[in-house]
Amino acid sequence: MSTFTHQPNLAADNAVQFALKLVNSEQFKTLFKDGMSLVEQTANYLDGQGRADSRELSRMGSIAYATESMRLTTRLMQLASWLLLQRAVNEGEMTLEQAGSEKNKIRLHTLPAPSSDVIREELPEGLLDLVDRSVRLQTRIQYLDDMLYSDEPAVLETVPNAIHSAMSSLQDAFGRA
């Protein structure tokens, strides 16, 4: 597999332009809506059914529940903050540079990981579903954040064309060029 790197400034400019278009797209609006909806669903669960679920847990389960619910709320508050910053850029309330400066207060890449499988066994399904959805949201936001704010030049990889490879193999097998 061969790789090539665009000129650093051109690649960074293209990546930022693409990311800006993405952030202003319907896909971002959907991401924003999904993220804020997950925050609301989590708050409703933790204040409602989650309280009832946590009362039925063992002592170890209660500790695991408290730990995981704190990790979940921390993760979601950081993600919501990032989404709100990007929306402010979209609406012209701040520049991308200002958002980048504020974004440094958000720790997307150092958010606490979900608990281990052993601890997860102790947790109610409602909480586990919210945790899993928050981790998927985090992955999506980290990817977009890297596109918008990374200092690394874009590296594009060429992917071999399967049809071309198959045709070359057939031509080699039958001795045709």
Salt bridges, closest charged atoms under 4 A:
GLU26 OE2 - LYS29 NZ 3.42
ASP47 OD1 - ARG51 NH2 3.41
GLU68 OE1 - ARG71 NH1 3.92
GLU102 OE1 - LYS105 NZ 3.11
ASP129 OD2 - ARG133 NH1 3.46
ASP132 OD1 - ARG120 NH2 3.06
ASP145 OD2 - LYS103 NZ 3.38
ASP145 OD2 - HIS109 NE2 3.99
ASP146 OD1 - HIS109 NE2 3.12
